[in-house]
Amino acid sequence: MQTPWEHRFAHRTEGMKSSFIRELLKVTDQPDMISFGGGFPAAEIFPIDRVRAACDKVLTEKGRKALQYTTTEGYAPLREWVARDAKKMGINISLDNILITTGSQQALDFVGRIFINRGDRVLTESPTYLGAIQAWNAYGPHYVTVDTDEDGMLTDQLEQLVATNIKFMYVLPNFQNPMGVTLSHTRRKQIVEIANRHGVPIVEDDPYGKLLFEGEPIPPLCVIDEEYHSNQDGCYSGNVIYTSTLSKILAPGLRIGWVIAPPQVNKKMVQAKQGADLQSSTFDQYVAYELVKDEWLNEHIELIKKVYKERRDAMLNAFEKYMPEGTTWTKPAGGLFLWLRLPDGCDTVKLFPMAVEEKVAYVPGEPFYPNGGPTNTMRMNVSASKPEVIDEGVRRLANIVRRCTMPAIRYPRTRE
């Protein structure tokens, strides 16, 4: 007799949905496909030789420890590096503030696990990072959303919304995923001030902050927040939970991220991690530390920025050259993504099968809106394709967009 599994799943699984992006990878994993879909770093500049050398050194000099269990909080030298790196940005922290996670995605899941009760109100940008929505949906929040423009989250209605019993607000300040926009210094100060006045925590997600192509870096929200809180013995005790990762500046396959949080929050994060996976990979942490401890990492980041800026410029030029009138796009100062808004009447979900037929892929924008949004938007990854490939891919995409502006367009029928 077959077990009726669907009747045994917990109720919270009703909120679990497959990521459109992860499903997209199955469709676009073809050698002749030009994909602007996933948030892939440029694999051709992965530091393979240095990773190989770091692995050899770790196994030769520290193999027994590197292959053993370690503390849940993470490898102490790596956490010390996080503290030193944070201090360069103006964040004064101690090891009690730091937890190493299996990518910053795990950190977002832990935020949901320790804070969200079913029905809690969580404030996000609209659109916002799809992975955060996916991480939290199982916990049953109600999303309160704030529109976003070229300067990030709009703050004119923020005070009114924050006063409505918000559990926390979620912000991607630098080269936001999916739009690529950056939160202005003025708005950062407004958000921190409003959050502190109402006692609402901020989750600051910053995976792209080091990938600044032009202009000056803006202080993180947690640095601005320190003005409102005392910092005793170098231990941060403020109102912001900060997350970041090595995935975009080293290699995503290492799955090394971290949380910087007040000690009482970090303690709960540690307990959540003990129940999830005990600890992040000891070996990966040892290898990561060997790679980041020297000045070489800064040189590698400069290389990444040079490559990505060239590719961003190629995509912007291709948009100017090929996209029909009525199409608009963001012009990010860093990061991995651009945001394309097609003429009214175009539906990027319905256009997607047509794009796949032409061997070009993107991510439709609608899933990035927690409570639904316009259907004529798409996210474009700029980091994973060379300039000549970007030009050809945008040319193909523009031809499809022109078809959607024709009055008699018929979208392909989708299977039920």
C-alpha positions, 0 to 999 in steps of 0.5 A: 500500500502506497503511503499518502505523503501529501497528507503527512506534510507539515502545514508550513510546507504549503508556503514552500514553492520552487524558486523560479530561478532554480527551475530556470536553470534546468531549462537553460542548461544547454550549451548554445543558450545565452542565459542572463538568468541565474546570479552566476559570477564569472566562472572564467576568473575563479582563482582555481590555482590559488584554491588548489594551493590553499587546499594543499596547504590546509591538508598538509599543515592542518589536515586533521583539524580541517577534516574534523568537527569545529565549533558552530560559530565557525573557524576563529581565524576566519571570524577574526578576518570578518571582524577586521574586514568589517572594521574597514567599513566602520563596523566595530564588532567582536567575535561574539557578533559573528556566525559563519553560515553556509552561504548568506542564504542560510543566514536569511533562513535563520532570520525567519526561523528565530523571528517570524511567527505565522501572520507577522508583518515583515517589511520589504522593498518591492521588488526584493530578493526572491531568495528571501521570500522563498526562505521566509514563506514557510514561516507564514509572514504577511509582507508589507512592501515599499516601492523602490526607485533609482535611489532605493527604498522610498522613505516617504511612507515608511514611518506610517508603515513601520508604525503598524506592528512590523517584526523587522524590515529587510533591506538590500542597500547595495546594487539591490537584487533584482534592480541593481539600484543603490540606497542613497546615503540620505535614505539610509539615515532616514531608514535607520532613524525611523527604525530606531524610533519605533524599535523595529530591527533591520536585516541588512543583506549585503552580498554585493557591497564590494563590487562597486564600479564607480563612485564612493562607497556609502556607509552600511546601515549598521555603521549609521545605526551605531550612532544610536547605540553604545558600543562596549568593548568593541561589541556591536549591540545595535538594531541591525542584523548584517549578512554578507558572503564570499560567494560573489568575491571568491567562489559560490561553491565554497558556500561561506557567508556570515552574520553580524548581529548583537550577541543575544541575536547571534546566540539564537542564530547559533542555536538555529544552526546547531539544529540545521547542520551543526556547523558550516564545513570545517574544510571550506572554512580553513580553505577560505581563510587561506584565500582571504587572509592576504592582500591578494583578495583585494587584487582579485576583487579589483579584477572582478570589478573591471570585468563586470564593469565592462560587461555592464557597459556592454549590456547598457550599450546593447539596450541603447542599440537594440531595445524598442522605444518604451523600454527602460532600464536601471544603470547600476554602479556595481553588482551583478544585475540590471532591471528591464521594464518593457513597454506596457502590455508585454508579459515577461512570463508569457514571453519566456517560452519565446525567448527560450526558442531563440536561445536566450533566457532571463528571469521574469520580474513578477516573482520578485514582488512579494505581493504581486507586481507588474508583469512587464519587468525582467532581471538581467544578469550581467556578470556571467557572459562576455561582452560579445555574447551579451550583445548577441543575447540582447539583440535576440531579446529585443527582437522578441520584445518588438513582437510583444509590442505588436497588437496581434501578438499571440503568446505560446500556449502553456501546458496546464 
